[in-house]
């Protein structure tokens, strides 16, 4: 069998394509980042209502269910904390494996108004944390969440807060597992947790 | 016989908690008014309720007053790109032939400067002023601080 010039050219093109594909495959195969870099581990270092500094290491072995909010919030914050309380009740015996945290984004005012009495009113298991401005910003940045103090002359003390209102789930090893957006029913959160515990 | 009386007494006791009052003004019907217990009076309280408009003209809730708070106001929780903010609502539209709910995560009445602690199980009056239908007063049931919906049923249920 004799190959025409065109056929030789085509076979050469096939060979080049195969080599290119192989190279691309190898390159793609090597592209994933090392696991240590890929894991997302939000962190915080914030005092609780009693002044004791808390970090994720304090809750080793437990899943963390984290909410950023403020106690002077009439709608979303009570609704979400009520949902967390429902989740903790519904978890029953497994509730001890989950630590709900309420991280204040309005820490100065929340400490004045009483952080512990607020969180305990919803569920005794919820731990409130309120740091200074820098600690709070660092925690929010670490979780990649947004909050802002907005001037509002009608609001109490002349300002209101806008914020990301999701519930964030952190593994016992400190890894980010995901978020439950505002309004996720407690039953869905319970089912998700039960599958993990 | 004694059991029947006990049962009747229980039904009577449970009654008020199961049915929120419904009030009307013109073609508007207001129901399912509830609030959450407060811790002291420093933090704002909230009022949620449902307004049904059986008329043929749109109306709007313009303002509220209550002896329970010096500065009650209408707000709307708004979610934009996952960020919740709570701008003042100038009015809450009540469309003709439709209904609007003041409910968690949406429109709500925020009670600033509470004049009294809102105790679970108690009620307090709130007067609503509508653009066309005028004023109407409804008793608001204070539920647990962890409540997320009214324990009473709507007129249809």
Contacts between the chains, C-beta under 8 A, distances in Angstrom:
chain1	res1	chain2	res2	distance
A	71	B	43	6.1
A	72	B	43	5.3
A	72	B	44	6.7
A	73	B	86	7.9
A	74	B	43	7.6
A	74	B	44	4.5
A	74	B	45	6.7
A	74	B	46	4.3
A	74	B	75	7.7
A	74	B	108	6.7
A	74	B	110	4.8
A	74	B	111	7.6
A	75	B	46	6.1
A	75	B	75	7.3
A	75	B	77	5.0
A	75	B	86	6.7
A	75	B	104	6.1
A	75	B	105	6.7
A	75	B	108	5.1
A	75	B	110	7.5
A	76	B	77	5.7
A	76	B	84	5.3
A	76	B	86	7.9
A	76	B	104	7.5
A	76	B	105	6.4
A	78	B	36	5.9
A	78	B	46	7.4
A	78	B	145	6.7
A	78	B	146	7.6
A	79	B	104	4.0
A	79	B	105	6.4
A	79	B	148	5.7
A	81	B	146	7.2
A	82	B	145	7.6
A	82	B	146	4.0
A	82	B	147	6.6
A	82	B	148	4.9
A	83	B	148	6.7
A	85	B	146	4.9
A	86	B	146	7.5
A	86	B	148	7.8
A	113	B	42	5.5
A	113	B	43	6.4
A	114	B	39	7.2
A	117	B	39	5.7
A	118	B	39	6.3
A	118	B	43	7.9
A	121	B	37	8.0
A	121	B	39	5.6
A	121	B	145	4.9
A	121	B	146	7.7
A	122	B	145	6.4
A	122	B	146	5.2
A	123	B	146	7.4
A	146	B	82	7.8
A	146	B	83	5.5
A	150	B	85	7.2
A	152	B	88	8.0
A	154	B	73	6.6
A	154	B	88	6.0
A	154	B	112	8.0
A	155	B	112	7.9
A	156	B	44	6.7
A	156	B	112	6.3
A	160	B	85	7.6
A	160	B	86	6.1
A	162	B	83	5.6
A	162	B	84	6.4
A	162	B	85	3.6
A	162	B	86	7.4
A	163	B	83	6.8
A	163	B	84	6.1
A	164	B	82	5.6
A	164	B	83	5.9
A	164	B	84	7.4
A	165	B	79	7.9
A	165	B	84	4.5
A	166	B	82	7.2
A	181	B	82	7.4
A	182	B	79	7.0
A	182	B	84	6.7
A	182	B	105	6.6
A	183	B	105	6.0
